[in-house]
Amino acid sequence: MFQKILIANRGEVAVRIARAARASKMTVVGVCSTADQGAGWLAEMDEVVCIGGPSPRESYLRFDRIVQAALQTGATAIHPGWGFLAENARFAALCEQHGITFIGPSPRVMEMMGLKSPAKAAMRAAGLDVIPGSIGLLVDIDDALKVAARVGYPLILKADAGGGGRGMRLCHDDAALKAGYISASNEAQSAFGNGALYLESYLTGGRHIEVQVIGDRFGHAVHLYERECSIQRNHQKLIEESPSPALTPDQREELGARAARAAASIGYAGAGTIEFLRAQSGRIHFMEMNTRLQVEHPVTEMITGIDIVQEQFNVAANRSLRLSQIDVRVRGHAIECRINAEDPADDFRPSPGVITRMDVPLDRGPGTVRVDTHVAAGYEVPPYYDSLIAKVIVHAPDRTSAIETMVRTLSAAVIEGVATTIPLHLAVLASAEFARGEYDTRSIPGWKPRQKARV
């Protein structure tokens, strides 16, 4: 195992990785921007290197400075966390060039799965269903119109290098497709430096279900079952749970096995997530693969008892998987709520500022509560980065008890100084749709956005 690692990230994910590393007797190097200097979460690091100014482009996205920090501190491995450089194949390759282990899949696999069109081709070859649409990238608008005539509306344009909802346009007719093609391509070029697009059927009323996989460099892969991620806003996840209420036990086993086989077929080494869309018909289609640790990974850890970060360390150290599929079992039910510094009553307006009080109780049973956070009273939420304050994860013997535990916990939580998304989570948890497990990606159950006053 590694003696010293560098964490190329900040905040909650940096704290999560640091604690796992110290549990494995590793020395931990953290990096920070000038905006994060003096932040309380840096106390979790054994050493800290400031790598630049407050904006991500001046610091957390600087390949050269992060690699230099690893070299000068003697760190032999870099964990990228999620976001920033976590799925950047060029960064992974640069680490390798300098003899530093990148804790994640190979640059080749990251590059293949990072672009949606090659990823779909690889997963189609691995036996997974993909959403009907263009075969490969669109050549031009005329090509898009031909696909539309073959597949039928509604359709959705997507950026090949996309993420976070950028470079996407919903189209219901030829006129919308023509206009959307230009605007989506321009947005993708600006955001990702790649304006290439592809086209898919827009499946309404779908469920977003993802499967956690872990593979090693010796051709082995296992799945850690699925997470339900259908409660979203603008393609950003709000609440995750496992097991998914939309799957039967047999469907769960089959989907997991197919995902593990697909991961092994591309030589995937590390932790990753294969994301699917379950159509109203019940058919499950591959969407994309995230070649990194996911924000919602604690949901899986709670139901399986497996520390996914520790497994990442093990695989990155060129060891065989310590797990066989028979070792992985689902126990009970877990739910995660992401608590962000945003005001859901004001169209989710960001709410940076100083948190004057923070108390999330851990004893509101009947289930158990885990809080992953980098925040304490006195912490200032900066305007430069993700607004995540904490993740509250509950685990209970069954789904009803898990919902009750989350409601009790969030109802008793006190976070003062900034607006948070707790009211949104409580509204969802109290809704009849969520209680029945009958929800999809079209809306947020139980939540009614404030109507803007007419002038």
C-alpha positions in Angstrom: 0.0 0.0 0.0 1.1 3.6 -0.4 2.9 5.5 2.4 2.0 9.0 1.3 -0.8 10.2 -1.0 -2.0 13.6 -2.2 -5.7 14.5 -2.4 -6.3 16.7 -5.4 -9.6 18.1 -4.2 -11.2 20.1 -1.4 -13.9 20.1 1.2 -16.0 17.1 2.1 -14.5 14.7 -0.4 -11.0 15.6 0.7 -11.9 14.9 4.3 -13.6 11.6 3.4 -10.5 10.4 1.5 -8.1 11.6 4.2 -9.8 9.6 6.9 -9.8 6.4 4.8 -6.1 7.0 4.1 -5.1 7.5 7.7 -7.1 4.3 8.6 -4.6 2.6 6.3 -1.6 4.3 8.0 -0.9 6.6 5.1 0.4 10.1 5.4 -1.9 12.6 3.7 -1.0 15.7 1.7 -3.8 18.2 1.0 -3.8 21.0 -1.5 -5.8 24.3 -1.3 -6.5 27.5 -3.0 -5.9 30.9 -1.4 -9.7 31.0 -0.7 -9.4 27.8 1.3 -6.3 28.7 3.3 -7.1 28.4 7.0 -10.3 26.4 6.4 -11.0 24.0 9.2 -11.1 20.9 7.0 -7.4 21.3 6.2 -6.7 20.1 9.8 -7.5 16.6 8.4 -4.3 16.7 6.3 -0.8 16.0 7.6 0.7 18.5 5.1 -0.9 21.2 3.0 0.4 22.9 -0.2 -1.3 26.1 -1.5 -1.5 25.7 -5.3 -3.0 29.0 -6.5 -5.8 31.6 -6.5 -9.4 31.2 -5.5 -11.0 30.2 -8.8 -10.7 26.5 -9.8 -8.7 27.4 -13.0 -6.1 29.1 -10.8 -5.8 26.1 -8.4 -7.8 22.8 -8.3 -7.7 22.5 -12.1 -3.9 23.1 -12.5 -2.3 19.9 -13.6 1.2 21.2 -13.2 0.9 22.6 -9.7 -0.8 19.5 -8.3 1.8 17.1 -9.8 4.6 19.4 -8.5 3.0 19.4 -5.0 3.1 15.6 -5.1 6.7 15.5 -6.2 7.9 18.0 -3.7 6.2 16.3 -0.8 7.1 12.8 -1.8 3.5 11.6 -2.4 3.5 8.5 -4.6 -0.2 8.5 -5.4 -2.9 11.1 -6.1 -6.6 10.6 -5.3 -8.7 13.0 -7.4 -12.0 12.6 -5.5 -14.9 13.8 -7.7 -15.3 16.9 -9.8 -12.3 19.0 -10.9 -9.8 16.6 -12.4 -11.4 13.3 -11.4 -12.3 12.2 -14.9 -9.5 14.0 -16.8 -7.5 11.4 -18.8 -4.8 14.0 -19.5 -4.2 14.5 -15.8 -4.1 10.8 -15.2 -1.6 10.4 -18.0 0.6 13.2 -16.6 0.6 11.5 -13.2 1.8 8.3 -14.8 4.5 10.1 -16.7 5.9 11.4 -13.4 5.8 8.0 -11.7 2.8 8.9 -9.6 -0.1 6.5 -9.3 -3.4 7.9 -10.3 -6.1 6.4 -8.0 -8.6 5.6 -10.7 -8.9 3.8 -14.0 -6.3 4.0 -16.8 -6.2 7.1 -19.0 -7.3 4.9 -22.0 -10.5 3.8 -20.3 -11.2 7.2 -18.9 -10.9 8.7 -22.4 -13.1 6.1 -23.9 -15.8 6.4 -21.3 -15.5 10.2 -21.0 -16.9 10.8 -24.4 -20.5 9.6 -24.7 -20.4 8.2 -28.2 -17.4 5.9 -27.7 -18.8 4.9 -24.3 -22.1 3.9 -25.9 -20.3 1.9 -28.5 -18.2 0.0 -25.9 -21.2 -0.8 -23.7 -23.3 -1.9 -26.7 -20.5 -4.3 -27.6 -20.5 -5.4 -24.0 -24.2 -6.5 -24.3 -25.9 -3.5 -22.7 -29.0 -1.9 -24.2 -28.5 1.8 -25.2 -31.1 4.4 -25.8 -32.3 4.6 -29.4 -30.7 7.4 -31.4 -27.8 8.3 -33.6 -25.1 5.7 -34.2 -22.0 7.7 -33.4 -21.7 11.5 -33.5 -23.9 13.7 -35.7 -22.1 15.1 -38.8 -24.4 18.2 -39.1 -27.9 19.4 -38.8 -29.0 17.4 -41.9 -27.7 14.3 -40.3 -29.7 15.1 -37.1 -32.9 15.6 -39.1 -32.4 12.1 -40.7 -32.0 10.5 -37.3 -35.1 12.3 -36.2 -37.1 11.0 -39.1 -35.9 7.4 -38.3 -36.3 7.5 -34.5 -39.2 10.0 -34.0 -39.7 12.8 -31.5 -39.3 13.8 -28.7 -35.5 13.7 -28.9 -32.7 15.1 -26.8 -29.4 16.5 -28.2 -26.4 15.8 -26.0 -22.8 16.9 -26.0 -20.3 14.1 -26.5 -18.1 15.6 -23.8 -21.0 16.8 -21.7 -21.9 16.8 -18.1 -24.0 18.7 -15.5 -26.8 19.3 -18.1 -24.7 21.5 -20.4 -24.9 21.0 -24.1 -28.3 19.4 -23.9 -31.5 20.4 -25.7 -35.0 18.8 -25.7 -36.5 18.9 -29.2 -40.2 18.1 -30.1 -40.0 19.0 -33.8 -37.7 19.8 -36.7 -37.6 23.6 -35.9 -36.6 23.0 -32.3 -33.9 20.5 -33.5 -32.4 23.0 -35.9 -32.3 25.7 -33.3 -31.2 23.4 -30.5 -28.3 21.9 -32.6 -26.6 25.3 -33.0 -27.1 26.4 -29.4 -26.1 23.1 -27.8 -23.0 22.8 -30.0 -21.9 26.3 -29.1 -22.5 25.7 -25.4 -20.6 22.4 -25.5 -17.7 24.1 -27.3 -17.6 26.8 -24.7 -17.9 24.5 -21.7 -15.8 21.5 -22.8 -13.8 22.6 -25.8 -15.7 20.1 -27.9 -18.9 20.9 -29.8 -19.7 17.4 -31.0 -23.3 16.2 -30.4 -25.3 13.0 -30.6 -29.0 12.4 -30.5 -31.2 10.1 -28.3 -34.9 9.4 -27.8 -36.2 11.4 -24.9 -37.8 8.8 -22.6 -40.3 10.5 -20.4 -41.1 9.1 -17.0 -37.8 7.3 -16.7 -35.9 6.2 -13.5 -32.2 7.1 -13.1 -30.6 4.0 -11.7 -26.8 3.5 -11.4 -24.8 0.5 -10.5 -21.6 0.7 -8.4 -18.8 -1.4 -9.8 -15.2 -2.1 -8.8 -12.6 -3.8 -11.0 -8.9 -4.7 -10.8 -6.1 -4.8 -13.3 -6.4 -8.6 -13.6 -9.7 -8.7 -15.4 -12.0 -9.1 -12.3 -15.0 -6.9 -11.5 -17.8 -7.0 -9.1 -20.9 -4.9 -8.5 -22.1 -3.4 -5.3 -25.7 -3.2 -6.4 -27.6 -0.1 -7.5 -28.6 3.3 -6.3 -31.8 5.1 -7.3 -31.0 8.7 -8.3 -34.2 9.9 -10.0 -34.9 12.9 -7.7 -33.0 15.6 -9.5 -33.1 19.2 -10.5 -31.5 20.3 -13.8 -29.8 16.9 -14.0 -28.2 17.4 -10.5 -29.1 14.7 -8.0 -30.8 15.7 -4.7 -31.7 12.4 -3.0 -30.3 8.9 -3.5 -31.4 5.6 -2.1 -30.7 1.9 -2.3 -32.1 -0.5 -3.0 -34.2 1.1 -5.8 -37.9 0.7 -5.2 -38.3 0.3 -9.0 -36.5 -3.1 -9.2 -37.5 -6.6 -8.1 -34.8 -8.8 -6.5 -34.3 -10.7 -9.7 -34.0 -7.5 -11.8 -31.5 -6.2 -9.3 -29.2 -9.2 -9.5 -29.4 -9.3 -13.3 -28.6 -5.6 -13.7 -25.7 -5.8 -11.4 -24.2 -8.8 -13.1 -24.5 -7.2 -16.5 -22.8 -4.0 -15.2 -19.9 -6.0 -13.7 -19.4 -8.0 -16.9 -19.4 -4.7 -18.9 -16.8 -3.2 -16.6 -14.6 -6.2 -16.9 -14.9 -6.3 -20.7 -13.3 -2.8 -21.0 -10.5 -3.6 -18.5 -12.0 -1.2 -15.9 -9.7 -0.9 -12.8 -11.0 1.0 -9.8 -14.4 2.2 -8.5 -16.9 3.4 -11.1 -20.6 3.8 -11.7 -22.5 2.6 -14.7 -25.7 4.8 -15.1 -28.9 3.5 -16.6 -32.3 4.9 -17.5 -35.2 2.6 -16.8 -38.0 3.4 -19.2 -41.7 3.3 -18.3 -41.9 0.1 -20.2 -39.4 -1.4 -17.7 -36.6 -1.7 -20.3 -33.2 -0.5 -18.9 -30.8 1.4 -21.1 -27.2 2.4 -20.6 -26.6 6.2 -20.4 -23.0 6.8 -19.3 -20.2 5.7 -17.0 -18.7 7.8 -14.3 -15.0 6.8 -14.0 -14.6 8.0 -10.4 -15.9 7.9 -6.9 -19.5 9.3 -6.7 -20.8 11.8 -4.3 -23.5 9.3 -3.2 -21.1 6.4 -2.6 -22.0 6.3 1.1 -25.4 4.9 0.3 -23.7 1.8 -1.1 -21.3 1.6 1.8 -24.2 1.6 4.3 -26.1 -1.3 2.6 -23.0 -3.4 1.9 -20.6 -2.6 4.7 -17.8 -2.1 2.1 -15.5 0.9 2.3 -15.3 1.9 -1.4 -12.3 4.3 -0.9 -10.3 1.5 0.8 -11.1 -0.7 -2.2 -9.8 2.1 -4.5 -6.5 2.2 -2.6 -6.2 -1.6 -2.9 -6.8 -1.8 -6.6 -4.6 1.2 -7.3 -1.7 -0.5 -5.5 -1.9 -3.2 -8.2 -3.6 -5.8 -6.0 -6.3 -8.2 -6.9 -9.9 -7.5 -5.7 -10.4 -8.5 -2.1 -14.1 -9.1 -2.9 -15.9 -11.8 -4.8 -19.5 -11.3 -5.9 -20.7 -13.8 -3.3 -19.2 -11.6 -0.6 -21.5 -8.6 -1.5 -24.9 -8.6 0.1 -27.6 -6.0 0.5 -28.6 -5.3 4.1 -31.5 -3.0 4.9 -32.1 0.3 3.2 -30.1 3.5 2.9 -31.0 7.1 1.9 -28.8 10.1 1.3 -29.8 13.8 1.3 -27.3 16.3 -0.1 -27.5 19.5 2.1 -26.5 22.5 0.0 -26.1 26.2 0.8 -28.9 27.1 -1.5 -32.4 28.6 -1.1 -34.9 26.2 -2.7 -37.7 28.7 -2.1 -35.9 31.3 -4.2 -35.2 29.1 -7.3 -32.2 27.5 -5.5 -30.2 30.7 -5.3 -26.7 30.1 -3.9 -26.3 31.2 -0.3 -22.6 31.8 0.5 -21.8 33.1 3.9 -20.7 32.2 7.4 -22.3 29.2 9.1 -22.9 30.4 12.6 -24.3 27.1 14.0 -24.3 23.6 12.7 -25.8 20.6 14.5 -27.0 17.5 12.8 -28.1 14.9 15.4 -27.0 11.3 15.1 -29.4 9.7 17.5 -32.9 10.2 16.0 -33.4 6.4 15.1 -34.9 3.9 14.5 -32.0 3.6 12.0 -28.4 4.8 12.2 -27.2 8.2 10.9 -23.9 9.1 9.1 -22.9 12.7 8.4 -20.2 13.3 5.9 -19.1 17.0 6.1 -16.2 19.4 6.2 -18.2 22.1 7.8 -18.4 23.3 11.4 -19.7 26.6 13.0 -17.6 29.4 11.8 -17.0 28.0 8.3 -17.5 30.4 5.5 -19.2 28.9 2.4 -17.1 30.4 -0.5 -18.8 31.5 -3.7 -16.2 29.8 -6.0 -17.1 26.1 -5.5 -19.8 23.5 -5.1 -22.3 24.6 -2.4 -22.4 21.2 -0.6 -22.4 21.6 3.2 -23.0 18.0 4.2 -24.4 14.6 3.2 -26.8 13.0 5.6 -27.0 9.3 5.1 -29.3 7.0 7.1 -29.5 3.2 7.2 -32.3 1.1 8.6 -33.7 -2.4 8.3 -36.3 -1.3 5.8 -37.3 1.6 3.6 -40.1 2.9 5.9 -37.7 3.0 8.9 -35.0 4.7 6.8 -37.5 7.5 5.7 -38.6 7.9 9.3 -35.0 8.2 10.5 -34.1 10.8 7.8 -37.2 12.9 8.6 -36.4 12.9 12.3 -32.8 13.8 11.7 -33.4 16.6 9.3 -36.3 18.0 11.4 -33.9 18.3 14.4 -30.9 19.6 12.4 -29.9 23.2 13.0 -27.8 25.0 10.4 -27.8 28.8 10.8 -26.2 31.6 8.8 -27.0 30.4 5.3 -30.1 29.0 3.6 -30.1 25.3 3.0 -32.0 22.7 1.0 -33.4 20.9 4.1 -36.9 22.2 3.6 -36.9 20.6 0.1 -35.7 17.3 1.4 -38.4 17.2 4.1 -41.1 18.0 1.6 -40.0 15.1 -0.7 -39.7 12.7 2.2 -43.3 13.6 3.3 -44.8 13.1 -0.1 -47.1 10.2 -0.9 -45.2 9.6 -4.2 -41.9 9.1 -2.3 -43.5 6.9 0.3 -44.8 4.7 -2.4 -41.5 4.7 -4.3 -43.4 5.9 -7.4 -41.4 8.8 -8.7 -39.3 9.6 -11.8 -37.0 12.2 -13.2 -39.8 14.5 -14.4 -40.5 16.3 -11.1 -39.5 16.6 -7.5 -42.3 14.9 -5.5 -43.8 17.1 -2.8 -42.0 20.2 -3.8 -43.9 23.2 -5.2 -41.6 26.0 -6.4 -42.6 29.5 -5.4 -44.5 31.2 -8.1 -42.9 34.5 -9.2 -45.1 37.5 -8.7 -46.7 38.9 -11.9 -45.8 42.5 -12.6 
